[in-house]
């Protein structure tokens, strides 16, 4: 036994995997060595009802974080399961019945001889006919459901012989790139040797699996089935018995988040594990395992609900073939946000179930809604663009194919407000109302993007746009006039502040400073001969030029906008010039205005202006 090392009471021992590792000699020695320490246990696996040792050893829970909470918080993704090839499952059928199904096409005499070789479940699980059939199904499932989205898989098998047999089947059947992970033994047969790896080789293999490289599929018995973290893994194919803690730990390989595109993990069962799932989970407290694993078939009613929610946005559109009419529905930002969320939820459910025949009734409306969303995202700026990666590559391809068949492709292309392609987009629209809506959104987006470069100038444009829209909505101007005024603003934006700056003999930054001086004059309301509050634009222009010279002098330093000492000197120098100009503002006002001007210069620098 270990001697006592310290009787201190302010020591804390943190123990991982506390549900299984603290009941033998080493744990007893630790407690002998540190008799007054507090032992704090952590486990990622629920403790079963019969296991009193963990709670007796560590005491009551301090805090729990359930599977459902993790999914709700977005820390993990939900796990679904589906059973495939039920006629080949080992669990839930007698050995004789399974044997008859696997070897149904053999004569009675042949079956009698074969039966001598397959006397138990594990042996029958290794039957070449069964392994080949399941391997073909895995290849088909992986290609149709997993590969397009860039995810990977594990196959858990009953023993090393099965691992090698499956690997050979995948090679013969042109399956996804695969690798076997097994432990070596003395006097191993030749068939195992190509699959044995040193620690360094295994580490490199795992790194490749976790990245974009091959292999796409790991075949394992026990190694890497638990305690292995690979977010890119979406599916676990199971052809071995898994129970209780090992079942929960194994399926958790698939619930790690991976970018935005992984929305669920999947367990595909060939052994019959899912048939015993309810019994397997009964040993745990219900709250601890609620939501741990749900049938994939549960997604169908969720798909139907999400389908109805997405369609509801266009219930009042009389002509659903009119893309413009549908775009008008999404004019308001809050409506767009709600529709985008509803569509993405519908698309995620479709991606999970496609290409199941069950989703065929929804395909037409998925494409239709996808076209509307793509057109809105491309036509109405600020809508996040047409990216649908988070909805899955299968869905993205379906929608992309639908869009490519559209005769007016320009509606689905990104076209900046000031580009010639924007003119082509406007021409493709058939009504002034639709054109005015598109120009309005594009103007808002352009003004918002540029506002920091010249708050006074772009702020005045924003106010003008609001007045145009208010006049249109009040019926004071019609659609044609609204469009005319918006296009005039677009022409003005094309020159930016450059034309106005040139008219005053200022640089664009100097013109932006001129605008800040004007705003400051309106705020102070003082009556001075020069400076911000002067009614004489020439005096304000001259002060803007002086301040611009101060700023230009100090912007010669490399990375000036990141250096606190340069920024401080610039603020002080600008404030001095403002006070020297008798600008009608006091010291504090000059200091505040100088801070605004320097921040403006910083923002323009970072925007490349």
C-alpha positions as semicolon CSV with decimal commas, in nm:
position;residue;x (nm);y (nm);z (nm)
1;X;0,000;0,000;0,000
2;X;0,103;0,356;-0,066
3;X;0,209;0,563;0,238
4;X;0,033;0,883;0,335
5;X;0,182;1,168;0,131
6;X;-0,017;1,463;0,265
7;X;-0,292;1,522;0,516
8;X;-0,376;1,864;0,365
9;X;-0,744;1,946;0,343
10;X;-0,715;2,193;0,056
11;X;-0,630;1,941;-0,215
12;X;-0,869;1,839;-0,493
13;X;-0,823;1,524;-0,703
14;X;-1,013;1,533;-1,034
15;X;-1,099;1,189;-1,170
16;X;-1,211;1,120;-1,527
17;X;-1,417;0,815;-1,630
18;X;-1,539;0,801;-1,270
19;X;-1,812;0,550;-1,354
20;X;-1,569;0,264;-1,401
21;X;-1,219;0,336;-1,274
22;X;-1,225;0,399;-0,900
23;X;-1,297;0,075;-0,722
24;X;-0,966;-0,115;-0,712
25;X;-0,615;-0,102;-0,563
26;X;-0,489;0,213;-0,736
27;X;-0,794;0,414;-0,628
28;X;-0,756;0,285;-0,271
29;X;-0,387;0,381;-0,272
30;X;-0,472;0,734;-0,386
31;X;-0,712;0,777;-0,098
32;X;-0,457;0,638;0,147
33;X;-0,192;0,877;0,018
34;X;-0,427;1,180;0,032
35;X;-0,674;1,101;0,310
36;X;-0,821;1,452;0,342
37;X;-0,837;1,542;-0,027
38;X;-1,166;1,605;-0,201
39;X;-1,219;1,362;-0,491
40;X;-1,421;1,512;-0,776
41;X;-1,550;1,263;-1,032
42;X;-1,634;1,330;-1,397
43;X;-1,803;1,095;-1,642
44;X;-1,948;1,140;-1,986
45;X;-2,150;0,821;-1,950
46;X;-2,472;0,796;-1,748
47;X;-2,443;0,587;-1,431
48;X;-2,675;0,288;-1,429
49;X;-2,936;0,241;-1,158
50;X;-2,770;-0,071;-1,013
51;X;-2,424;0,087;-0,988
52;X;-2,424;0,231;-0,637
53;X;-2,043;0,226;-0,614
54;X;-1,990;0,548;-0,807
55;X;-2,225;0,753;-0,591
56;X;-2,098;0,582;-0,276
57;X;-1,742;0,671;-0,373
58;X;-1,793;1,031;-0,485
59;X;-2,118;1,133;-0,323
60;X;-2,423;1,294;-0,484
61;X;-2,415;1,472;-0,819
62;X;-2,290;1,831;-0,812
63;X;-2,420;1,898;-1,160
64;X;-2,549;1,701;-1,457
65;X;-2,562;1,789;-1,825
66;X;-2,797;1,557;-2,010
67;X;-2,792;1,438;-2,369
68;X;-3,102;1,644;-2,447
69;X;-2,945;1,959;-2,299
70;X;-2,634;1,916;-2,513
71;X;-2,842;1,886;-2,830
72;X;-3,061;2,184;-2,734
73;X;-2,750;2,395;-2,670
74;X;-2,594;2,294;-3,002
75;X;-2,299;2,128;-2,826
76;X;-2,382;1,799;-2,999
77;X;-2,614;1,683;-3,277
78;X;-2,902;1,436;-3,228
79;X;-2,841;1,069;-3,307
80;X;-3,089;0,868;-3,512
81;X;-3,086;0,500;-3,588
82;X;-3,222;0,273;-3,855
83;X;-3,219;-0,101;-3,894
84;X;-3,133;-0,245;-4,235
85;X;-3,146;-0,597;-4,382
86;X;-3,359;-0,726;-4,096
87;X;-3,349;-1,076;-4,246
88;X;-2,974;-1,092;-4,173
89;X;-2,982;-0,966;-3,814
90;X;-2,830;-1,196;-3,556
91;X;-3,041;-1,069;-3,266
92;X;-3,413;-1,135;-3,268
93;X;-3,403;-1,457;-3,469
94;X;-3,320;-1,814;-3,385
95;X;-2,992;-1,945;-3,516
96;X;-3,172;-2,196;-3,737
97;X;-3,398;-1,931;-3,891
98;X;-3,105;-1,702;-3,965
99;X;-2,911;-1,991;-4,115
100;X;-3,202;-2,077;-4,342
101;X;-3,223;-1,717;-4,468
102;X;-2,851;-1,683;-4,537
103;X;-2,821;-2,016;-4,718
104;X;-3,171;-2,037;-4,868
105;X;-3,042;-2,108;-5,219
106;X;-2,848;-2,422;-5,115
107;X;-2,981;-2,778;-5,117
108;X;-3,066;-2,956;-4,791
109;X;-2,754;-3,170;-4,822
110;X;-2,535;-2,863;-4,876
111;X;-2,699;-2,680;-4,585
112;X;-2,632;-2,974;-4,354
113;X;-2,260;-2,961;-4,433
114;X;-2,246;-2,583;-4,407
115;X;-2,427;-2,589;-4,073
116;X;-2,142;-2,779;-3,914
117;X;-1,916;-2,479;-3,985
118;X;-2,158;-2,220;-3,845
119;X;-2,258;-2,357;-3,508
120;X;-2,304;-2,029;-3,319
121;X;-2,409;-1,668;-3,370
122;X;-2,058;-1,533;-3,408
123;X;-1,963;-1,794;-3,663
124;X;-2,281;-1,736;-3,861
125;X;-2,215;-1,362;-3,856
126;X;-1,894;-1,439;-4,048
127;X;-2,069;-1,625;-4,329
128;X;-1,924;-1,486;-4,655
129;X;-2,270;-1,459;-4,814
130;X;-2,394;-1,247;-4,522
131;X;-2,085;-1,023;-4,514
132;X;-2,097;-0,965;-4,890
133;X;-2,468;-0,872;-4,876
134;X;-2,417;-0,628;-4,589
135;X;-2,104;-0,481;-4,751
136;X;-2,304;-0,407;-5,068
137;X;-2,573;-0,239;-4,860
138;X;-2,316;-0,028;-4,674
139;X;-2,160;0,084;-5,003
140;X;-2,500;0,186;-5,139
141;X;-2,602;0,361;-4,816
142;X;-2,270;0,545;-4,782
143;X;-2,280;0,673;-5,140
144;X;-2,643;0,783;-5,129
145;X;-2,661;0,930;-4,778
146;X;-2,315;1,015;-4,645
147;X;-2,045;1,070;-4,909
148;X;-2,197;1,373;-5,085
149;X;-2,192;1,570;-4,760
150;X;-1,824;1,496;-4,704
151;X;-1,870;1,282;-4,393
152;X;-1,708;0,954;-4,291
153;X;-1,807;0,632;-4,117
154;X;-1,706;0,352;-3,884
155;X;-1,808;-0,010;-3,912
156;X;-1,805;-0,200;-3,580
157;X;-1,772;-0,576;-3,631
158;X;-1,777;-0,880;-3,407
159;X;-1,408;-0,981;-3,428
160;X;-1,084;-0,951;-3,625
161;X;-1,187;-1,214;-3,880
162;X;-1,497;-1,014;-3,960
163;X;-1,293;-0,693;-3,990
164;X;-1,064;-0,845;-4,253
165;X;-1,355;-1,013;-4,433
166;X;-1,541;-0,683;-4,461
167;X;-1,227;-0,505;-4,581
168;X;-1,177;-0,764;-4,855
169;X;-1,543;-0,733;-4,955
170;X;-1,516;-0,354;-4,985
171;X;-1,204;-0,391;-5,200
172;X;-1,373;-0,645;-5,428
173;X;-1,696;-0,446;-5,457
174;X;-1,529;-0,108;-5,520
175;X;-1,650;0,037;-5,193
176;X;-1,530;0,353;-5,018
177;X;-1,164;0,366;-4,915
178;X;-1,139;0,164;-4,595
179;X;-0,887;0,073;-4,327
180;X;-0,892;-0,197;-4,059
181;X;-0,794;-0,108;-3,702
182;X;-0,716;-0,421;-3,498
183;X;-0,461;-0,531;-3,239
184;X;-0,193;-0,783;-3,326
185;X;-0,121;-1,112;-3,153
186;X;0,166;-1,359;-3,147
187;X;0,167;-1,596;-3,442
188;X;-0,097;-1,399;-3,633
189;X;-0,214;-1,548;-3,960
190;X;-0,094;-1,380;-4,277
191;X;-0,436;-1,226;-4,345
192;X;-0,406;-1,002;-4,038
193;X;-0,051;-0,876;-4,091
194;X;-0,122;-0,608;-4,359
195;X;-0,362;-0,445;-4,114
196;X;-0,132;-0,423;-3,811
197;X;0,015;-0,080;-3,739
198;X;0,265;0,076;-3,506
199;X;0,147;0,351;-3,272
200;X;0,287;0,615;-3,508
201;X;0,117;0,458;-3,810
202;X;-0,214;0,437;-3,624
203;X;-0,183;0,802;-3,521
204;X;-0,125;0,902;-3,886
205;X;-0,423;0,692;-3,999
206;X;-0,652;0,853;-3,741
207;X;-0,530;1,200;-3,841
208;X;-0,614;1,126;-4,206
209;X;-0,956;0,994;-4,109
210;X;-1,030;1,308;-3,907
211;X;-0,928;1,523;-4,204
212;X;-1,034;1,517;-4,569
213;X;-0,793;1,239;-4,665
214;X;-0,861;0,868;-4,709
215;X;-0,981;0,644;-4,554
216;X;-1,351;0,724;-4,560
217;X;-1,442;0,418;-4,353
218;X;-1,275;0,264;-4,047
219;X;-1,346;-0,101;-3,969
220;X;-1,302;-0,169;-3,598
221;X;-1,369;-0,434;-3,334
222;X;-1,304;-0,250;-3,009
223;X;-1,020;-0,005;-3,077
224;X;-1,145;0,347;-3,162
225;X;-1,501;0,243;-3,082
226;X;-1,495;0,444;-2,758
227;X;-1,287;0,739;-2,644
228;X;-1,228;0,843;-3,006
229;X;-1,323;1,190;-3,124
230;X;-1,372;1,244;-3,499
231;X;-1,635;1,511;-3,572
232;X;-1,628;1,421;-3,944
233;X;-1,778;1,081;-3,860
234;X;-2,151;1,086;-3,916
235;X;-2,249;0,721;-3,928
236;X;-2,168;0,411;-3,726
237;X;-2,253;0,084;-3,901
238;X;-2,303;-0,184;-3,636
239;X;-2,256;-0,556;-3,692
240;X;-2,170;-0,668;-3,341
241;X;-2,343;-0,687;-3,003
242;X;-2,327;-0,364;-2,800
243;X;-2,483;-0,325;-2,458
244;X;-2,539;-0,065;-2,190
245;X;-2,233;0,160;-2,137
246;X;-2,053;0,031;-2,446
247;X;-2,363;0,101;-2,657
248;X;-2,390;0,463;-2,538
249;X;-2,019;0,529;-2,578
250;X;-2,008;0,375;-2,924
251;X;-2,302;0,568;-3,068
252;X;-2,159;0,891;-2,926
253;X;-1,884;0,869;-3,192
254;X;-2,138;1,024;-3,430
255;X;-2,277;1,315;-3,228
256;X;-1,986;1,561;-3,252
257;X;-2,056;1,886;-3,435
258;X;-1,872;1,939;-3,766
259;X;-1,888;2,285;-3,921
260;X;-2,249;2,383;-3,992
261;X;-2,325;2,100;-4,229
262;X;-2,356;1,813;-3,982
263;X;-2,707;1,820;-3,839
264;X;-2,735;1,464;-3,705
265;X;-2,545;1,144;-3,634
266;X;-2,667;0,806;-3,752
267;X;-2,640;0,447;-3,629
268;X;-2,717;0,185;-3,894
269;X;-2,788;-0,150;-3,732
270;X;-2,724;-0,485;-3,902
271;X;-2,690;-0,694;-3,584
272;X;-3,020;-0,617;-3,414
273;X;-2,886;-0,383;-3,146
274;X;-3,175;-0,142;-3,200
275;X;-3,426;-0,416;-3,117
276;X;-3,270;-0,442;-2,771
277;X;-3,229;-0,068;-2,731
278;X;-3,524;-0,009;-2,501
279;X;-3,409;-0,288;-2,269
280;X;-3,048;-0,171;-2,287
281;X;-3,138;0,181;-2,176
282;X;-3,366;0,071;-1,891
283;X;-3,065;0,035;-1,661
284;X;-3,016;0,414;-1,670
285;X;-3,221;0,691;-1,516
286;X;-3,475;0,804;-1,781
287;X;-3,368;1,170;-1,768
288;X;-3,004;1,075;-1,827
289;X;-3,064;0,895;-2,156
290;X;-3,378;1,063;-2,289
291;X;-3,312;1,154;-2,653
292;X;-2,996;0,942;-2,671
293;X;-3,110;0,762;-2,984
294;X;-3,429;0,806;-3,186
295;X;-3,557;0,611;-3,487
296;X;-3,477;0,775;-3,819
297;X;-3,841;0,716;-3,913
298;X;-3,936;0,979;-3,651
299;X;-3,802;1,241;-3,892
300;X;-4,087;1,187;-4,142
301;X;-4,361;1,359;-3,935
302;X;-4,110;1,632;-3,855
303;X;-4,045;1,671;-4,229
304;X;-4,418;1,703;-4,295
305;X;-4,454;1,974;-4,030
306;X;-4,154;2,168;-4,160
307;X;-4,279;2,134;-4,518
308;X;-4,613;2,294;-4,423
309;X;-4,439;2,573;-4,230
310;X;-4,222;2,669;-4,529
311;X;-4,514;2,664;-4,775
312;X;-4,731;2,877;-4,546
313;X;-4,535;3,193;-4,636
314;X;-4,678;3,183;-4,989
315;X;-5,035;3,079;-4,908
316;X;-5,172;3,418;-5,023
317;X;-4,976;3,427;-5,351
318;X;-5,229;3,377;-5,630
319;X;-4,979;3,296;-5,906
320;X;-4,723;3,064;-5,750
321;X;-4,544;3,036;-6,084
322;X;-4,454;3,404;-6,056
323;X;-4,112;3,428;-5,897
324;X;-4,157;3,805;-5,862
325;X;-4,479;3,764;-5,664
326;X;-4,306;3,522;-5,429
327;X;-4,010;3,757;-5,386
328;X;-4,248;4,035;-5,286
329;X;-4,360;3,819;-4,991
330;X;-4,001;3,817;-4,864
331;X;-3,953;4,194;-4,895
332;X;-3,952;4,264;-4,519
333;X;-3,640;4,158;-4,331
334;X;-3,830;3,985;-4,051
335;X;-4,036;3,781;-4,298
336;X;-3,721;3,680;-4,485
337;X;-3,551;3,570;-4,162
338;X;-3,851;3,358;-4,060
339;X;-3,878;3,201;-4,407
340;X;-3,505;3,129;-4,425
341;X;-3,516;2,949;-4,091
342;X;-3,826;2,750;-4,193
343;X;-3,676;2,654;-4,530
344;X;-3,345;2,543;-4,379
345;X;-3,529;2,323;-4,127
346;X;-3,730;2,164;-4,410
347;X;-3,413;2,115;-4,616
348;X;-3,229;1,951;-4,326
349;X;-3,510;1,698;-4,281
350;X;-3,506;1,630;-4,655
351;X;-3,131;1,580;-4,651
352;X;-3,161;1,327;-4,370
353;X;-3,421;1,114;-4,547
354;X;-3,334;1,158;-4,917
355;X;-3,323;0,945;-5,136
356;X;-3,585;0,742;-4,949
357;X;-3,902;0,692;-5,158
358;X;-4,092;0,845;-4,865
359;X;-3,969;1,194;-4,956
360;X;-4,061;1,186;-5,325
361;X;-4,389;1,377;-5,268
362;X;-4,186;1,666;-5,124
363;X;-3,917;1,694;-5,394
364;X;-4,107;1,929;-5,626
365;X;-4,180;2,180;-5,352
366;X;-3,825;2,155;-5,215
367;X;-3,698;2,264;-5,557
368;X;-3,963;2,537;-5,584
369;X;-3,890;2,679;-5,239
370;X;-3,518;2,647;-5,303
371;X;-3,547;2,854;-5,621
372;X;-3,740;3,125;-5,437
373;X;-3,482;3,134;-5,159
374;X;-3,191;3,143;-5,404
375;X;-3,349;3,427;-5,603
376;X;-3,423;3,625;-5,286
377;X;-3,072;3,572;-5,151
378;X;-2,916;3,681;-5,480
379;X;-3,156;3,964;-5,561
380;X;-3,215;4,123;-5,221
381;X;-2,873;4,211;-5,070
382;X;-2,804;4,151;-4,706
383;X;-2,985;3,817;-4,718
384;X;-2,676;3,608;-4,648
385;X;-2,626;3,483;-5,003
386;X;-2,744;3,156;-5,157
387;X;-2,513;2,928;-4,953
388;X;-2,694;2,609;-4,849
389;X;-2,403;2,399;-4,723
390;X;-2,561;2,374;-4,377
391;X;-2,860;2,201;-4,537
392;X;-2,653;1,922;-4,691
393;X;-2,486;1,864;-5,024
394;X;-2,765;1,637;-5,151
395;X;-3,023;1,913;-5,108
396;X;-2,789;2,176;-5,248
397;X;-2,743;1,969;-5,566
398;X;-3,118;1,919;-5,608
399;X;-3,177;2,294;-5,588
400;X;-2,876;2,378;-5,805
401;X;-3,007;2,146;-6,077
402;X;-3,349;2,313;-6,058
403;X;-3,195;2,660;-6,088
404;X;-2,975;2,560;-6,382
405;X;-3,291;2,467;-6,573
406;X;-3,444;2,814;-6,524
407;X;-3,460;3,029;-6,840
408;X;-3,386;3,355;-6,652
409;X;-3,062;3,255;-6,481
410;X;-2,962;3,616;-6,403
411;X;-3,220;3,627;-6,122
412;X;-3,019;3,365;-5,934
413;X;-2,681;3,536;-5,972
414;X;-2,520;3,779;-5,731
415;X;-2,512;4,125;-5,894
416;X;-2,375;4,425;-5,701
417;X;-2,583;4,743;-5,720
418;X;-2,327;4,937;-5,922
419;X;-2,243;4,662;-6,172
420;X;-2,372;4,620;-6,528
421;X;-2,511;4,279;-6,429
422;X;-2,749;4,459;-6,195
423;X;-2,904;4,632;-6,499
424;X;-2,957;4,292;-6,659
425;X;-3,126;4,168;-6,342
426;X;-3,365;4,465;-6,343
427;X;-3,451;4,405;-6,708
428;X;-3,538;4,044;-6,627
429;X;-3,809;4,163;-6,387
430;X;-4,145;4,239;-6,545
431;X;-4,291;4,503;-6,311
432;X;-4,182;4,838;-6,169
433;X;-4,290;4,721;-5,824
434;X;-4,046;4,430;-5,835
435;X;-3,769;4,651;-5,973
436;X;-3,827;4,917;-5,707
437;X;-3,815;4,652;-5,435
438;X;-3,485;4,513;-5,561
439;X;-3,326;4,858;-5,598
440;X;-3,445;4,959;-5,251
441;X;-3,283;4,656;-5,087
442;X;-2,965;4,706;-5,286
443;X;-2,945;5,075;-5,191
444;X;-2,997;4,991;-4,825
445;X;-2,723;4,730;-4,840
446;X;-2,476;4,959;-5,020
447;X;-2,540;5,247;-4,779
448;X;-2,506;5,018;-4,478
449;X;-2,173;4,880;-4,605
450;X;-2,031;5,228;-4,669
451;X;-2,180;5,417;-4,374
452;X;-1,865;5,406;-4,160
453;X;-1,656;5,555;-4,442
454;X;-1,854;5,880;-4,443
455;X;-2,134;5,886;-4,183
456;X;-2,261;6,232;-4,279
457;X;-2,286;6,171;-4,654
458;X;-2,422;5,816;-4,644
459;X;-2,646;5,903;-4,351
460;X;-2,805;6,176;-4,565
461;X;-2,858;5,924;-4,847
462;X;-3,022;5,686;-4,602
463;X;-3,262;5,961;-4,491
464;X;-3,347;6,039;-4,855
465;X;-3,422;5,673;-4,925
466;X;-3,649;5,651;-4,621
467;X;-3,840;5,956;-4,746
468;X;-3,882;5,802;-5,093
469;X;-4,020;5,480;-4,944
470;X;-4,249;5,672;-4,707
471;X;-4,386;5,876;-5,000
472;X;-4,446;5,558;-5,202
473;X;-4,620;5,376;-4,918
474;X;-4,838;5,683;-4,851
475;X;-4,942;5,694;-5,217
476;X;-4,778;6,032;-5,285
477;X;-4,569;5,879;-5,565
478;X;-4,632;5,574;-5,783
479;X;-4,407;5,275;-5,856
480;X;-4,251;5,435;-6,164
481;X;-4,158;5,755;-5,976
482;X;-4,026;5,556;-5,681
483;X;-3,803;5,355;-5,916
484;X;-3,687;5,674;-6,093
485;X;-3,580;5,836;-5,763
486;X;-3,406;5,519;-5,646
487;X;-3,213;5,489;-5,972
488;X;-3,106;5,854;-5,939
489;X;-2,965;5,767;-5,597
490;X;-2,788;5,471;-5,752
491;X;-2,622;5,703;-6,006
492;X;-2,511;5,930;-5,723
493;X;-2,372;5,635;-5,530
494;X;-2,170;5,531;-5,833
495;X;-1,952;5,837;-5,782
496;X;-1,956;5,798;-5,405
497;X;-1,839;6,111;-5,227
498;X;-1,572;6,165;-5,490
499;X;-1,764;6,413;-5,706
500;X;-1,872;6,618;-5,405
501;X;-1,519;6,610;-5,267
502;X;-1,370;6,729;-5,598
503;X;-1,622;7,013;-5,614
504;X;-1,490;7,138;-5,278
505;X;-1,126;7,072;-5,361
506;X;-1,098;6,804;-5,092
507;X;-0,989;6,443;-5,083
508;X;-1,262;6,186;-5,015
509;X;-1,140;6,155;-4,657
510;X;-1,135;6,533;-4,631
511;X;-1,495;6,542;-4,755
512;X;-1,592;6,285;-4,489
513;X;-1,427;6,509;-4,226
514;X;-1,616;6,805;-4,375
515;X;-1,940;6,613;-4,314
516;X;-1,848;6,544;-3,950
517;X;-1,771;6,914;-3,900
518;X;-2,114;7,003;-4,040
519;X;-2,286;6,758;-3,807
520;X;-2,089;6,898;-3,512
521;X;-2,196;7,249;-3,607
522;X;-2,560;7,143;-3,605
523;X;-2,514;6,989;-3,260
524;X;-2,336;7,288;-3,101
525;X;-2,548;7,558;-3,264
526;X;-2,281;7,818;-3,175
527;X;-2,228;8,130;-3,382
528;X;-1,861;8,142;-3,479
529;X;-1,683;8,286;-3,779
530;X;-1,532;7,955;-3,884
531;X;-1,533;7,585;-3,812
532;X;-1,812;7,337;-3,762
533;X;-2,080;7,586;-3,665
534;X;-2,009;7,838;-3,940
535;X;-2,275;7,901;-4,198
536;X;-1,994;7,964;-4,447
537;X;-1,916;7,637;-4,629
538;X;-1,582;7,777;-4,745
539;X;-1,469;7,826;-4,384
540;X;-1,577;7,472;-4,301
541;X;-1,402;7,342;-4,612
542;X;-1,079;7,519;-4,511
543;X;-1,094;7,370;-4,162
544;X;-1,159;7,023;-4,309
545;X;-0,850;7,065;-4,530
546;X;-0,636;7,164;-4,230
547;X;-0,757;6,868;-4,024
548;X;-0,707;6,634;-4,321
549;X;-0,344;6,751;-4,346
550;X;-0,290;6,665;-3,979
551;X;-0,439;6,319;-4,029
552;X;-0,244;6,259;-4,352
553;X;0,084;6,351;-4,183
554;X;0,040;6,086;-3,915
555;X;-0,098;5,814;-4,143
556;X;0,246;5,785;-4,304
557;X;0,347;5,547;-4,025
558;X;0,318;5,175;-4,103
559;X;0,015;5,022;-3,925
560;X;-0,067;5,363;-3,781
561;X;-0,427;5,261;-3,718
562;X;-0,313;4,989;-3,476
563;X;-0,061;5,197;-3,279
564;X;-0,200;5,358;-2,965
565;X;0,075;5,622;-2,946
566;X;0,012;5,740;-3,304
567;X;-0,364;5,747;-3,251
568;X;-0,323;5,946;-2,930
569;X;-0,097;6,199;-3,102
570;X;-0,346;6,227;-3,389
571;X;-0,638;6,296;-3,153
572;X;-0,440;6,563;-2,969
573;X;-0,321;6,731;-3,292
574;X;-0,673;6,737;-3,442
575;X;-0,820;6,878;-3,120
576;X;-0,556;7,156;-3,123
577;X;-0,642;7,251;-3,481
578;X;-1,012;7,263;-3,394
579;X;-0,946;7,494;-3,099
580;X;-0,701;7,711;-3,296
581;X;-0,964;7,761;-3,567
582;X;-1,200;7,928;-3,321
583;X;-1,456;7,669;-3,414
584;X;-1,708;7,779;-3,157
585;X;-1,664;7,466;-2,944
586;X;-1,502;7,423;-2,605
587;X;-1,211;7,198;-2,509
588;X;-1,432;6,895;-2,429
589;X;-1,629;6,930;-2,753
590;X;-1,304;6,959;-2,951
591;X;-1,172;6,647;-2,780
592;X;-1,491;6,450;-2,859
593;X;-1,494;6,567;-3,223
594;X;-1,126;6,481;-3,263
595;X;-1,203;6,129;-3,139
596;X;-1,480;6,096;-3,402
597;X;-1,248;6,216;-3,679
598;X;-0,968;5,975;-3,585
599;X;-1,213;5,683;-3,562
600;X;-1,342;5,779;-3,907
601;X;-0,986;5,772;-4,044
602;X;-0,931;5,430;-3,884
603;X;-1,248;5,282;-4,034
604;X;-1,169;5,420;-4,379
605;X;-0,819;5,276;-4,358
606;X;-0,949;4,931;-4,265
607;X;-1,206;4,948;-4,544
608;X;-0,930;5,039;-4,791
609;X;-1,076;5,385;-4,856
